[in-house]
Amino acid sequence: MRVLAINDISCIGKCSLSVSLPIISACGVTCDVIPTAILSTHTGGFEGYTFRDLTDDIPSILAHWKTLGVKFDFIYSGYLGSMEQIDLVSAIKKEFLAEGGKLIVDPVMGDNGKLYAGFTKAYVEKMRGLCREADYILPNVTEACYLLGIPYAEYMQETAQKLAELCPRPIVTGIHQNNDILVSYLDENGDLQTYSSENIAGFFCGAGDVFASAFVGALTRGKSEREAVGLAADFTTAAIRRSATEVPDKRYGLNFEAEIFTFLQKLNT
């Protein structure tokens, strides 16, 4: 079982590939990577960070891989820094996804009702196209609204159903409802389902990457979508709860390492 994770590397601040690689690997499968960019830190609160775009390096990586005949059972994409990188993910799917394999797209574009710096409406439209090629998409509420071209709202029950027009398995994260935070998704019958977790106050960098990586890892182990959502949500919530008291500077990410053993115990039952 091989997973290809396509995302950036933030050298400090646990997110993106520095989260995906250890979590997916801990699930007992091979996790290969394509870094889309290298940053000295992530951009969530740090200033003066360095950024190196790696778009020009990706084609030569793929050319070498083609000589190896390598195929991947799952391809998981996260932060893509340009429309050219979105095209590259589409090309990677065509060339390197094994027969019966799955493409999982986390359409990283924004949060709290706004796009991240540097992203445009043209980028959103390009990302819609990639979502149409995916087997699963994992947008947060902001990203779901941009994909649908609708005003930002904390939660709309119809969001997941509308996203099914883009992708058959949309999973919307970060839905605030009363004292809970929900994940909503469609089951195999197309019915809306939700998974509820404790809403712990604060902003925790990298939480979405922890959820997505655990979800991918659970799928590789044969878990159903419902089981994978529950495992990933419980793991992320436990890491947030611990980090709320143990990590003074939240820019440095979640202490997910301390909760990974419990996650793996549940994964193996």
C-alpha positions as CSV (number, residue, x, y, z in Angstrom):
1,M,0.0,0.0,0.0
2,R,1.5,3.3,-1.1
3,V,0.3,6.8,-0.5
4,L,1.5,9.9,-2.3
5,A,1.2,13.1,-0.3
6,I,1.5,16.4,-2.3
7,N,1.9,19.4,0.0
8,D,4.3,22.0,1.2
9,I,7.0,21.6,3.8
10,S,7.0,24.1,6.7
11,C,10.3,23.6,8.5
12,I,9.0,24.9,11.8
13,G,5.3,24.8,12.7
14,K,3.7,21.4,12.4
15,C,1.5,21.3,9.4
16,S,1.4,20.0,5.8
17,L,4.0,17.3,5.1
18,S,5.6,17.5,8.5
19,V,2.2,16.3,9.8
20,S,1.1,14.0,6.9
21,L,4.3,12.0,6.7
22,P,4.5,10.8,10.3
23,I,0.8,10.2,10.7
24,I,0.2,8.3,7.5
25,S,3.5,6.3,8.0
26,A,2.4,5.4,11.5
27,C,-0.7,3.8,10.1
28,G,1.6,1.1,8.6
29,V,1.7,2.2,5.0
30,T,4.4,3.8,2.8
31,C,4.0,7.5,2.4
32,D,5.9,9.1,-0.4
33,V,5.9,12.8,-0.9
34,I,6.0,15.6,-3.5
35,P,6.8,19.0,-1.8
36,T,5.1,21.9,-3.5
37,A,7.1,24.5,-1.6
38,I,9.6,24.9,1.3
39,L,9.0,27.5,3.9
40,S,11.1,28.3,7.0
41,T,7.8,28.4,9.0
42,H,4.2,28.3,8.0
43,T,2.4,31.6,7.4
44,G,0.0,31.5,10.3
45,G,1.4,34.2,12.6
46,F,5.1,34.1,11.8
47,E,6.7,37.0,10.1
48,G,9.8,37.2,7.9
49,Y,9.5,33.5,6.7
50,T,11.2,32.3,3.6
51,F,9.3,30.7,0.7
52,R,10.7,28.6,-2.1
53,D,8.3,27.5,-4.8
54,L,9.2,24.0,-6.1
55,T,6.9,23.9,-9.2
56,D,9.9,23.7,-11.6
57,D,11.3,20.7,-9.7
58,I,8.2,18.5,-9.9
59,P,8.3,17.5,-13.6
60,S,11.8,16.0,-13.3
61,I,10.7,14.1,-10.2
62,L,7.8,12.6,-12.1
63,A,10.0,11.8,-15.1
64,H,12.3,9.8,-12.8
65,W,9.4,8.0,-11.2
66,K,8.0,7.1,-14.6
67,T,11.2,5.1,-15.2
68,L,10.5,3.2,-12.0
69,G,7.0,2.2,-12.9
70,V,5.7,3.3,-9.5
71,K,2.0,3.5,-8.8
72,F,0.1,4.8,-5.8
73,D,-3.0,3.4,-4.1
74,F,-4.0,6.8,-2.7
75,I,-2.9,10.3,-3.8
76,Y,-3.6,13.0,-1.3
77,S,-3.1,16.7,-2.2
78,G,-3.1,19.6,0.1
79,Y,-1.6,23.1,-0.3
80,L,-1.0,23.8,-4.0
81,G,0.6,27.2,-4.5
82,S,-0.4,27.9,-8.1
83,M,-2.8,26.9,-10.9
84,E,0.1,25.1,-12.6
85,Q,0.5,22.9,-9.5
86,I,-3.2,22.0,-9.8
87,D,-2.6,20.9,-13.4
88,L,0.3,18.8,-12.2
89,V,-1.9,17.0,-9.6
90,S,-4.3,16.1,-12.5
91,A,-1.4,14.8,-14.5
92,I,-0.1,12.8,-11.6
93,K,-3.5,11.2,-11.1
94,K,-3.5,10.1,-14.8
95,E,0.0,8.7,-14.8
96,F,0.6,7.4,-11.3
97,L,-2.7,6.4,-9.6
98,A,-3.1,2.7,-9.5
99,E,-6.2,1.0,-11.0
100,G,-9.0,1.3,-8.3
101,G,-6.9,3.9,-6.5
102,K,-8.4,7.0,-4.8
103,L,-7.6,10.7,-5.2
104,I,-8.2,12.8,-2.0
105,V,-8.1,16.5,-2.4
106,D,-7.9,18.9,0.6
107,P,-8.7,22.2,-1.3
108,V,-6.5,24.4,0.9
109,M,-7.6,28.0,0.0
110,G,-8.9,29.9,3.0
111,D,-10.4,30.0,6.4
112,N,-12.7,32.3,8.5
113,G,-14.6,33.4,5.4
114,K,-11.6,34.6,3.4
115,L,-9.2,33.3,0.9
116,Y,-5.5,33.0,1.9
117,A,-3.2,35.7,0.5
118,G,-2.3,35.1,-3.1
119,F,-5.4,33.1,-4.0
120,T,-7.9,34.5,-6.5
121,K,-11.3,33.6,-8.0
122,A,-9.4,32.1,-11.0
123,Y,-7.6,29.8,-8.6
124,V,-10.9,28.8,-7.0
125,E,-12.3,27.9,-10.4
126,K,-9.2,25.8,-11.2
127,M,-9.6,24.0,-7.8
128,R,-13.2,23.2,-8.7
129,G,-11.9,21.3,-11.7
130,L,-9.5,19.3,-9.6
131,C,-12.3,18.5,-7.1
132,R,-14.4,17.1,-10.0
133,E,-11.6,14.5,-10.5
134,A,-11.4,13.6,-6.8
135,D,-13.0,10.6,-5.0
136,Y,-13.0,12.6,-1.7
137,I,-12.7,16.3,-1.0
138,L,-12.0,17.7,2.5
139,P,-12.9,21.4,2.5
140,N,-13.5,23.5,5.6
141,V,-16.6,25.7,5.7
142,T,-14.9,28.6,4.0
143,E,-13.5,26.5,1.2
144,A,-16.8,24.7,0.7
145,C,-18.6,28.1,0.3
146,Y,-16.0,29.3,-2.3
147,L,-16.2,26.0,-4.2
148,L,-20.0,26.5,-4.4
149,G,-19.8,30.2,-5.1
150,I,-22.1,31.0,-2.2
151,P,-21.8,33.5,0.7
152,Y,-19.8,32.4,3.7
153,A,-21.8,30.9,6.5
154,E,-20.9,29.0,9.6
155,Y,-23.1,26.1,8.6
156,M,-25.7,25.3,6.0
157,Q,-27.2,21.8,6.0
158,E,-27.3,21.7,2.2
159,T,-23.6,22.4,1.7
160,A,-22.5,18.7,1.5
161,Q,-25.3,17.8,-0.8
162,K,-24.4,20.7,-3.2
163,L,-20.8,19.7,-3.1
164,A,-21.7,16.2,-4.3
165,E,-22.2,17.8,-7.7
166,L,-18.4,18.4,-7.7
167,C,-17.3,15.2,-5.9
168,P,-19.3,12.1,-4.8
169,R,-17.7,12.1,-1.4
170,P,-17.5,15.6,0.1
171,I,-16.5,15.9,3.7
172,V,-16.9,19.4,5.2
173,T,-14.9,20.1,8.4
174,G,-14.9,22.9,11.0
175,I,-18.6,23.4,11.3
176,H,-19.4,25.3,14.5
177,Q,-22.8,24.5,16.0
178,N,-23.5,25.5,19.6
179,N,-20.8,24.0,21.8
180,D,-19.8,21.4,19.2
181,I,-17.7,21.3,16.1
182,L,-19.0,19.0,13.3
183,V,-17.8,17.1,10.3
184,S,-20.6,16.6,7.7
185,Y,-20.5,14.1,4.9
186,L,-22.7,12.0,2.7
187,D,-23.1,8.3,3.3
188,E,-23.2,5.7,0.5
189,N,-26.9,6.4,0.1
190,G,-26.3,10.1,-0.4
191,D,-27.8,11.0,3.0
192,L,-26.3,13.7,5.1
193,Q,-24.4,12.5,8.2
194,T,-22.5,14.4,10.9
195,Y,-19.9,13.6,13.4
196,S,-19.8,15.8,16.5
197,S,-16.7,16.7,18.6
198,E,-16.0,19.1,21.5
199,N,-15.4,22.6,20.3
200,I,-12.3,23.7,22.2
201,A,-11.8,27.5,22.1
202,G,-8.9,28.9,20.2
203,F,-7.2,28.7,16.8
204,F,-4.9,25.7,16.4
205,C,-2.5,25.7,13.5
206,G,-2.3,22.4,11.6
207,A,-5.5,20.9,12.9
208,G,-6.9,20.5,9.4
209,D,-3.8,18.7,8.3
210,V,-4.0,16.3,11.3
211,F,-7.6,15.5,10.5
212,A,-6.9,15.0,6.8
213,S,-3.8,12.8,7.3
214,A,-5.5,10.6,9.9
215,F,-8.5,10.3,7.5
216,V,-6.3,9.2,4.7
217,G,-4.4,6.8,6.9
218,A,-7.6,5.2,8.2
219,L,-8.8,4.7,4.6
220,T,-5.6,2.9,3.7
221,R,-6.3,0.5,6.5
222,G,-9.6,-0.5,5.0
223,K,-11.8,1.6,7.3
224,S,-15.1,2.9,6.0
225,E,-15.7,6.6,5.4
226,R,-17.8,6.8,8.6
227,E,-15.1,5.0,10.6
228,A,-12.3,7.1,9.1
229,V,-14.2,10.4,9.9
230,G,-14.7,9.3,13.5
231,L,-11.1,8.2,14.0
232,A,-9.7,11.4,12.5
233,A,-12.0,13.7,14.4
234,D,-11.4,12.0,17.7
235,F,-7.6,12.1,17.1
236,T,-7.7,15.8,16.1
237,T,-9.9,16.7,19.1
238,A,-7.6,14.9,21.5
239,A,-4.5,16.6,20.1
240,I,-6.3,20.0,20.3
241,R,-7.4,19.4,23.9
242,R,-3.8,18.5,25.0
243,S,-2.3,21.4,23.0
244,A,-4.7,23.9,24.6
245,T,-2.8,23.5,27.9
246,E,0.6,22.1,26.9
247,V,1.6,24.3,23.9
248,P,2.0,27.9,25.0
249,D,2.6,29.3,21.5
250,K,-0.1,27.8,19.2
251,R,1.8,28.8,16.1
252,Y,4.0,25.8,16.6
253,G,1.2,23.4,16.0
254,L,-0.5,20.5,17.8
255,N,1.1,18.0,20.1
256,F,-0.4,15.2,18.0
257,E,2.6,13.0,18.7
258,A,1.4,12.5,22.3
259,E,-2.0,11.2,21.1
260,I,-0.9,9.1,18.2
261,F,-0.6,5.9,20.2
262,T,-4.3,6.1,21.2
263,F,-5.2,6.8,17.6
264,L,-3.4,3.7,16.4
265,Q,-4.9,1.6,19.1
266,K,-8.4,2.6,17.9
267,L,-7.3,2.1,14.2
268,N,-6.2,-1.4,14.9
269,T,-9.4,-2.6,16.6
